[in-house]
Amino acid sequence: MRTVAPQILTRLSRYRADDLGPHAMAILTELQRASAVPLPLTIVTLAAALVDIVAHEAAGPSGYLDGAAFAYAGNKAALGWLRGRRNSILHHETPSDGLMGEGDAADWQITDAERALSALLDYLEDISIVDDGY
């Protein structure tokens, strides 16, 4: 099984959980663990959850940023894909690539996990949740 690309793992590992509220902090920590294994379906699910939590948890950035910061954060197409992919994982309504026992499903799932992490990290950067810089 392929792993998550090292450059994405490095980028993810640079984010400090203490920049977030306690709920988002717990999810980010779990996402970092899931990414190291990797658990691709968990990565997609947690990345999508983290976008929503950061936008709504008053103890985090939503408590001190105005709504405009969130309205312009991230690539809307990438975030829309992330929400849709999370929904296809959690709510089986129709057949979905990578979830139907295909021979190359593991590769598709890792690719989706990397895409999910990139969408999340771009979103966090846009609202100025910065990495440690090392």
N, C-alpha and C positions, 0 to 999 in steps of 0.2 A: 504494500500500500504506500502510495505517495504521502509525503508530509506537506505541511503548509510551507510555502516558500520562506526561506530564512529572512529575507528582507522584510516580509510582512510580520513575521514573528518578532523581529528586532523592533520594528516600528510599534507594535502592540505592547511590547515589554517596557517601553519607555514611558508609558502613561502611568501616572501615579493615581492610585485610587483615592488619595486624600483630596484631590481636586473636585471630587464628586460628593453627593449626599451619601448617606449610609446604605440605602437600597442599591443605588448605582454602584457604589464601592464594592458591595458583595457580588454583584453580577459581573463587574469588570474582572475581579479576582478570579471568579469561576471561569469566565471566558478565556483568560490567560492560561489557566490550567487546561481547559478543553483544547485549546489551540496547540499546546505542547504535545498532546498525546498522539495524533489529533482525533477529535470526535467531530466530524464535519457537520452532521445534522444538528448537533448541540451548538456548534459555533454559529450557524445561521440563525438558530432560534434565539440564542442569547444576544447576538449582535442586534437583531431587530428589537428585542426587548429593551436593550440598553438605550437605543435611540429614543424610544418612548419614555423611558424612566428619566433620562436626562432632561427631556423637554418638560416634564411635569413634576418632578420631585422638588418641592419648595426648599428643601435643605441643601440642594445643589445649585447649579447654574441658573435654573429657572427662578430661583429665589432672588437673584440679583441682576439678571439680564432681562431686557425687555423682549417682547414678543417678536420684534423685527429681527433680532439676532437669530432666532430659531426659524423664522420664515425664510431667511436667505441661506441657512446653513445646509451644507451638503449638496450633492447632485440629486435633484429631484427624481430623475429617471432611475438612478442607482438606488435611492431610498425606496422608490416605488417597487422596483424589482425585489429588494430585500423583504419588504412587507409581503409581497405576493409569494415569494419563495418560502418564507416562514409559514404562511397560511397553507401552502401546498403540503408542507411537512406535517403540520399539526391537524389539518382538517382535510382528510382525503375526500375529494369530491370527484376528481377525474384522474386518470392515469397521469403520472408526472415523471419526466426523465430523471433517472438516477434513483428512483424509488420503486421500480418495477422489476427488480432482479436482473437487470441487464448485465452482461459480462463486464462492461466497462463502467459500471455504476460507481465504483469507488473513486475512479478518476474524476467523474462528473461531480461527485460530492465534494471532493477536495477543491476543485475549481470553483464551485459555488461557495465554499467556505472562504476561500481567498477573496472572492468578489464581495462577500458579505463584510469581511474585515476591512477591506479597502473603503467600502461605502461608509462604514461606521467611523473609521479613522479620519476620513475627509470631513465628515460631519463634525466630529469633535474639534478638529483643527479650525473649522470655520467659526465655531463659537468660542474659540480661543482657549480650549482646554489643551494646554500645551504639554509636550513631553519634557522629560528631565534634561534634554539637550546633550546627552552623552551617547 
